[in-house]
Amino acid sequence: MKIILLTVLTYLFYRFTKWGYKKWNNPLLHPLLLTPILLILFISLFHISANSYMQSSKVLTHLLGPATIAFAVPIYKHWHLLKKYFVVIVISVTTGTLVAIISSYFLSILINLQSDFIISLIPRSITTPIAIEVSEEIGGLPTLTTVFVIITGIIGGIIGPYAIKFLALKSSIAKGLALGMGAHGVGTSKAMEIGEQEATFSTLAMILAAWITVIWGSSLIPFLMKVVSSS
């Protein structure tokens, strides 16, 4: 009974915050920012432990995998554009993953984070299911990685449209790649609000970023961690 109650409650909180976000279009009302706050208040008020909530609502967590796979649909619809700009896309996303990993690494060093935190922070710029796998592979803490991924997605989803406007990006390819690489699933959701082509390129950026980061997980990231351990 608790599983059904907390799953339904989480869904209703999300739908309510999404309605408010669409109605007032205020970044502070973003569903992925406001829903966790409401849930924290709820489980605190009724003295529900975080572990108990996670276990009871794990049905939603398991849906992350199928939801990620479902992004293949817009990719199939615009396959001709993807083939045309394939080289540009690969170079852009590869550069984006390098910037994400290296910036996370040096920021962690700058603020003197412990090695466990550094490892868990590095995969923050890819979608949650794959970020968790990468974190486990390189010795990070998957729960902590999930938090960093969510924070990255929320911040990217909020400031992404403003950055696009500030940089005067007109190309649907540029907009989509920027949102998908910078804010993964949240960015892709935002790209869907802009247009179908933006959503397609955002989806592809998110998927490619995950694949490329998996490769970095067995090459670049271990090298960076050796530098940490030797310093």
Disulfide bonds with the S-S distance in Angstrom:
none
